[in-house]
C-alpha cells in the first residue's frame, strides 16, 4: 500500500517523468542522436528526485551527488568536443 501511495504522490508532483529503464531503452534502441539528449534525461531523473524526496532522505542525497557528477562529466565532454574542433 505504501508503494502505491508513493507512486500516486510522485505522479501528482512530478510532471515530466523519466527513469533509468526509459534511458536504457532509448540507449538500446539508438534513440539518442546527441549526448545532450542523454544528459538531459539523466538530469531530469536527478532533478525529479531532488524535487520529490525530502532533503534528509538517502534518495535526495544520492540524487544530489549523482547530479553533481553528471554535470562535471557534461562539462568535461564539452571541453573535449570544443578542443577537438
N, C-alpha and C positions, 0 to 999 in steps of 0.2 A: 504493500500500500504506500509506503514512504517513497519508493521509486516512482510510482505513478504520480504522486503529488509533486515531487521534484520535477518530473518531466513536464507536467502541466504548467508549473510556475516558470520553468525555463522557457517554454514556448510563448508564454504571455509576456515575458520580459525581453527576450532576445528576438529581434525582428528578422535578422539575417543569419540563419543557422548555417554552420559549417562544422564538419567533424573530420577526424582523421581517416575514417573509412571513405568518405567522399573524396578526400585528397588522394588517397591511394588509388581509388577507381579512376580518377582523372589522369593520374600518372600512368597507370597500366593501359589506359585507352588512348594515351597520347593527346589528351585534350588541352594540355598546357602548351601554348605556342610561344610563350616567353617566360623568362624567370620571374618577371614582375607579377604575373598571374599566380604563380605558385606561392610567392612570398605574400601576396595579398590574401590568399586563402588561409595561409598559416597564421598571419597576423589577425585575421578575423577570428580564428579559433581562440587565440590567446586573449584578444580584446573582449570577446564574449565571456570568457571565464572571469576576467577582471571585473566585468560589469555584474555578473550573476552571483559570484561567490563573495562571502564576507572577507575582509582584509585579514582576518585571523585564521582563515582556513588554509589547509595544505594545498588545495586546488588553486587558490589565489596566489600563494607563494610560488608554486610550480609555474603557473602561467606567467608570472612576473619575470622569473629567471629565464624561462624559455623565450619570452618576447624580447628581452634584452639581448640574448644570444642571437636570435634571428636577425635583429636589427644590425648587430655587428657583422654578421655574415653578409647581409644585404650590402652594407657599406663596403666591405672587403671586395665583394664581387663587382660592385660598380666601379671601384678604383681600378681593379684588374681590367675590366672591359674598357674603361676610359684610356688606360695607359697602352692598351693594345691597338688603339686606333691610329 
